Amino acid sequence: MSDAQADSDAAFDDEFELELTPPADPLAGHPATAYFWGHVAGSGEVAADGIEVVTSDETSAQVLAAVAGGDLARETTTREYAHDASITRTEEEFTVSLYADAEGRVLGRESVRSLPVDDRGNYRLDAFTDNDRELLRGLLEGCGTICFKSSSGTVGISFVHADRELLALVRELIAECPVEAPVGELGDTSSGGYWFGVDDAAASAFGTWLYEDCEDTGLFAPSRRRKLERSLEQATAIDD
């Protein structure tokens, strides 16, 4: 990393301040921890020596680091598009890394199996379901997509992940949220993962609910909300 890059990283670390005070225990039920663990499940990796969470949004990375601690780094990467492996995209990515301590404990736990998301693919997110909006927002920003479908003039929201069980859990969470949002069946992606979409007729209402009042806490990725707002504006313009 260059000196200029290091100075830039230090600057955005020092200037960022979360609007909400996270609990001392990162496993306690709370809007901030729900958002954090949604991201971990959607775009993170849990191992015996620590946790890494990846996001393409700088502010979201700052939020995750503020919630659970850890080091924050940025790099430019090229990845395959989840729905079509023949398409690649290059973008900046931000990684939050939390390391095991000298006794091998991650977030104060002696085994990663005690974490809500562990290295065996187990998801125990019940502690955060009282904050379902923040949990689903973290999941969407971790493994979801938002787009405007020009062919139908509607907003599209879908979730993509290599773990079928995680997506099954996301479908259950959406079914229990206060907005009626039917979802499609799980399908295969060309890259070997799985995906499902929210019905087009319900995507606008679901997306609006998901980001409603998010600025009150700061638990959101501004770039993802802007994508939703642009898509909603395009869909409204078609309706008009």
KELO-696653 format. One record per atom (N, C-alpha, C): y, z, x. Coordinates in steps of 0.001 Angstrom, whole numbers, plus 500000, padded with zeros to 6 digits. Atoms other than C-alpha are relative to their C-alpha. Example, Ala and Ser with C-alpha at 12.3 -4.5 7.8 and 13.67 -1.06 7.14 Angstrom:
<atoms>
498810500000500890
495500507800512300
501200500000500900
498810499940499180
498940507140513670
501090500730499230
</atoms>
This chain:
<atoms>
498802500000500849
500000500000500000
501241500000500880
498772500054499230
503474499124501319
500828501248499770
499111498854500185
506167501779501837
500817499855498725
499200500231501212
508215500161499061
499182500296498759
500866499745501145
505246500293496704
499780501496499830
500215498556500074
504603503945497587
501232500702499442
498772499404500525
508257504801496957
500128499763498517
499921500321501428
508119503031493591
499053500875499209
500968499163500697
504952504928492588
500507501424499897
499489498630500026
506519508238493569
501131500144499007
498865499933500903
509631507403491579
499555500101498559
500348499914501409
507885506732488301
499173501240499710
500689498729500209
505711509818488806
501008501118499754
499047498904500072
508710512084489306
500891499924498769
499038500149501087
510892510659486529
499362500155498628
500644499962501306
508304510702483764
499868501426499487
500165498696500630
508252513609481318
499414499806498612
500660500103501298
505849513904478395
500748500828498974
499270499298501046
507464514893475099
499220501197499452
500898499015500590
504506517126474257
499335500789501123
500659499179498979
503034520047476232
498501500052499739
501458499984500210
499263519532476637
499455501413500152
500612498677499819
496964522562476363
499475500162501417
500511499744498655
495775524224479561
498574499485500153
501368500493499981
492201523263478658
499987498560499512
499990501410500406
491882519446478636
498904499632499004
501036500262500992
488855519773476336
500351500592498644
499585499392501262
490771521639473633
500529498931499054
499485500939500982
491584519832470407
501515500019499955
498538500106499912
495180518583470611
500334498510499989
499655501427499989
497016515267470079
499952499374501394
499966500553498645
497488514830473837
498601499815500568
501362500139499476
493856515487474731
499212498961499216
500664501037500792
492675513284471860
500371498617500540
499542501275499452
494776510415473230
499358499745501366
500576500134498665
493516511062476771
498526499615499931
501436500271500033
489816511129475873
499687498688499285
500157501334500562
490219508042473685
500099498944501083
499858500929498879
491429506243476793
498810500079500935
501146499853499100
488625507676478923
498787499258499434
501141500673500629
486016506452476439
500190498487500001
499749501431500138
487689503054476053
500079499245501302
499778500746498753
488585502161479634
499818500877501231
500189499093498878
487426504995481868
498587500003500530
501310499821499384
484543505861484120
499875501450500431
500246498605499654
483123509369484439
498809500066500934
501077499845499022
481025510243487487
499983501443500486
500141498628499525
479858513399489220
501169500430500884
498912499653499095
482780513195491652
501381499812499377
498694500092500620
485535512588489109
500085499006498863
499726500882501140
487119510437486414
501053498990500413
498979501033499839
489001507153486577
500296499375498640
499581500661501234
490988505699483689
500945498875500376
499213501177499658
492496502211483840
500794499545498781
499166500545501065
495396500870481776
500942498970500592
499042501009499535
497712497862482030
501434500400499697
498663499547500383
500675499890480750
500420501166500897
499535498980499057
502675501927483274
500309501322499311
499651498765500704
504032504416480748
498763500724499501
501241499388500455
500591505005479279
499290500698501155
500612499375498827
499266505730482784
500699501312500336
499246498776499746
502037508271483264
499624501088498986
500398499057501039
501100509899479966
498647500621500334
501344499510499699
497429510175480946
500020500967501177
499887499119498844
498349511700484307
500682501315499631
499312498784500426
500681514168482594
499093500906499180
500905499218500847
497935515248480192
498954500724500828
501157499431499295
495110515835482673
500195500148501498
499802499940498565
496638515593486142
499408498775500675
500603501096499259
495255513365488870
501013499141500727
499180500930499227
496579510623491139
500175498705499226
499679501239500705
498218507466489853
500256498888501011
499835501142499096
497935504098491605
500085498719499196
499915501304500666
498700500484490741
499489498895500908
500469501153499254
497173497178491772
499991498785499085
500084501236500763
497010493546490686
498544499542499981
501408500376500123
493631492449489359
499856498736499145
500362501150500828
491991489373487834
498695500316499298
501186499657500781
489495489935485030
499643498870499044
500446500931501034
487416487843482654
500457500495498641
499645499657501360
488588487763479049
498726500419499264
501222499416500567
486144489894477042
499296499067499016
500614500870501005
485589487346474247
499530498671500577
500358501287499406
485271484352476604
500061500135501516
500068499750498566
484103484868480193
500528498829500828
499491501149499248
485336481379481148
501512500088500216
498547499813499892
488949482583480798
500272501271500798
499615498824499231
490498484943483340
501489500267499833
498588499648500069
493784486800483368
500330500930501157
499537499173498894
495755488388486198
501127500892499510
498990499064500478
497796491511485511
500032501239500883
499924498718499317
498987494782486955
499167501023499261
500764498919500587
496657497697486370
500383501318500655
499672498666499527
497327501402486704
498769500881499819
501201499176500027
494507503793487549
500364501460500215
499861498554499865
494562507535486978
498664500548500485
501230499482499398
492002509291489196
500049501517500072
500145498553499929
490880512891488786
498731500294500795
501114499777499089
488610514249491496
499364501371499786
500685498709500036
486019517003491592
500585500919501075
499477499053499021
487129520170493358
498942500325501054
500894499678498898
485487521775496401
498635500493499523
501265499521500567
482815523321494157
499293498929499174
500621501088500740
482060519944492562
500307500012498516
499653499914501409
483722520797489242
501037498934499644
499053500992500515
485496518105487228
500691500598498787
499214499364501058
488294519440485017
499478501408499688
500456498625500135
486901522909485620
498571500156499530
501382499935500482
483390522006484414
499038499724501138
500965500126498920
480364522366486654
499172498726499908
500776501223500185
478671519290485190
500778499044499111
499308500982500839
480095516066483809
499351499906498625
500666500048501297
477544516414481023
500682500921498974
499279499127500921
479777519111479557
501307499379499523
498777500684500412
482657516636479210
499741499197498720
500178500780501234
483282514771475920
499439498605500236
500551501302499611
482460511523477718
499382500196501370
500632499748498714
479904511791480508
499405498734500593
500497501167499276
478216509506483011
498704499456499424
501218500500500650
475228509047480701
500328499246498711
499612500737501197
477240507357477960
499993500828498734
499958499132501185
477401510375475648
501439500237499578
498650499819500526
480452510692473405
499983501148498997
499905498840500870
481171514096471898
501484500269499751
498559499978500229
484644513652470488
500386500792498755
499736499259501229
484373516005467494
501212500915500120
498883499066499818
486941518406468986
501347499332499773
498732500720500075
489584515681468714
500198499250498682
499914500794501214
488912514241465269
501081500505499038
498858499556500798
491614516433463680
501256499239500391
498908500853499517
493937514216465705
499488498560500097
500659501304500002
492234510996464655
500934498857500352
499084501097499690
495363508877464945
500167499835501514
499834500078498550
495912509745468613
498702499593500688
501292500378499430
492188509450469360
499763498501499850
500187501436500223
492000505992467792
501028499168500763
498985500730499235
495250504951469478
499566499886501459
500505500055498638
493769505875472855
498850499027500136
501128500932499977
490600503972472029
500475498555499899
499490501363500141
492538500901470898
500645499526501295
499329500392498770
494675500901474039
499012499894501158
501007500070498949
491546501433476139
499082498802499889
500978501093500140
489239498799474667
500279499107498792
499673500803501170
491074497102471813
500956498869500306
499065501117499881
493099493945471295
500809499877498717
499111500291501130
496035493081469038
500524498589500204
499504501365499863
497041489498468340
500522499502498655
499593500712501209
498711487194465859
499116498771499874
500882501138500237
496284484699464353
500793498889499311
499164501059500550
498311481544463903
499256499183498949
500770500806500945
495481479831462016
500026500580498589
499993499349501319
495601482388459192
501303500711499693
498730499316500211
499068483879459674
499843501498499810
500282498570500153
497615487395459984
499951500683501357
500153499191498794
497482490216462505
498510500250500217
501389499726499679
494157490627464294
499879501232500882
500288498816499186
492853493947465646
498497500074500207
501426499915499709
489499494190467385
499765500968501153
500413499091498934
487604496508469725
498848499349500754
501004500629499144
485489495296472666
499549501002501053
500494499059498985
483236497369474914
498570499638500364
501375500243499577
480003497190476887
499021500952499321
500863498981500600
478675500277475074
499993499863498481
500131500194501444
477415499551471575
500194501313499234
499894498706500684
477209503262470691
501448500450499865
498585499636500096
480873503802471469
500672499239498867
499387500793501062
481894500946469181
499516500451498625
500502499465501268
479660502369466443
500787501252499620
499197498807500255
481578505645466796
501406499627499560
498652500443500376
484928503819466618
500012499511498554
500093500471501386
483809502137463387
499965501180499027
500060498811500851
483006505568461933
501366500676499902
498679499381499995
486402506952462959
500977499222499116
499117500824500832
488192504024461305
499659500179498525
500418499816501393
486152504508458126
500523501311499429
499555498687500457
487337508135457957
501510500177500048
498549499856499896
491028507474458638
500640499821498630
499381500028501332
493528507764455725
500408498624499501
499675501364500399
494214504004455682
498699499242499755
501204500776500286
491631501803454014
499974498772500907
500073501074499019
490563499484456809
498551499590500212
501373500487499807
487215497710456355
499859499308501346
500247500629498709
485639496472459574
498764499106499917
501148500886499960
483163493756460447
498828500622500737
501180499536499289
479695494136461887
500190499814501507
499963500158498551
479137494527465619
499409498647500393
500477501281499505
478770491195467385
499930500003501515
500117500142498545
477973490021470924
501173499195500543
498993500794499306
480596488781473365
499325499138501052
500569500899498993
480063486000475882
499842500691501349
500084499277498732
480529488544478695
498907501056499997
501122499076500043
477546490602477571
500273501321499308
499660498772500702
479340493314475613
499896499833498496
500020500007501458
479959493975471931
501429500091499481
498672499930500584
482891493752469580
499904500076498481
499844500101501448
484042494169465995
501491499940499704
498604500108500384
487261493494464143
500300500715498708
499504499483501273
489304495169461441
500292498802499104
499739501109500922
489522492958458358
501468499609500065
498627500483499878
492617490772458577
500918500564498922
499163499522501103
493857491951455185
500454501435500200
499679498585499792
493900495559456422
500606500277501369
499583499770498617
494918495079460068
501458500440500106
498583499632499928
498677495292459457
500218501456499614
499847498620500462
498432498560457508
499375500971500997
500667499136499035
495984500039460013
500831500127501277
499194499961498794
498114499088463008
501291500764499809
498766499275500291
501277500415461371
499745501498499968
500356498570500048
499586503759460631
499705500526501398
500421499556498683
498192503932464163
501190500349500891
498840499774499140
501640503757465783
501159500689499282
498959499318500759
503631505566463101
500395501306500692
499446498769499410
505879508302464599
499473500281501407
500559499756498665
504282507815468043
501067500451500996
498944499597499080
507668508282469744
500273501495499947
499799498554500099
507708511894468534
499215500747501071
500829499350498991
504997512702471089
499998499270501331
500091500791498777
505164509873473631
498595499570500341
501407500319499737
501413509349473317
499691498571499557
500245501406500334
501360505553473279
500402499114501165
499638501011499008
501601502443475417
501075499100499400
498930500825500567
504976500750474746
499665498517499940
500325501428500013
503628497320475683
499056499662498856
500921500266501099
500845497635473108
500722500096498658
499254499918501251
503218498754470396
500886498773499815
499186501217500105
505530495835471191
499153498817499552
500899501092500406
502562493476470846
499720500088498501
500231499814501432
501823494953467423
501240499607499205
498760500304500730
505471494703466320
500250498498499952
499802501446499982
505694491052467416
499020499306499059
501013500601500873
502475490220465606
500333500229498538
499604499696501373
503677491958462446
501186499129499577
498842500845500311
506977490061462619
499577498556499746
500476501367500189
505156486745462979
499263499844498667
500730500068501259
502886487529460050
500956500083498804
499001499885501080
505867488558457892
500764498716499837
499265501269500059
507704485348458782
499186498935499272
500870500955500693
504695483336457581
500003500288498499
500025499610501421
504609485293454304
501297499601499297
498706500341500598
508328484684453743
500169498481499837
</atoms>
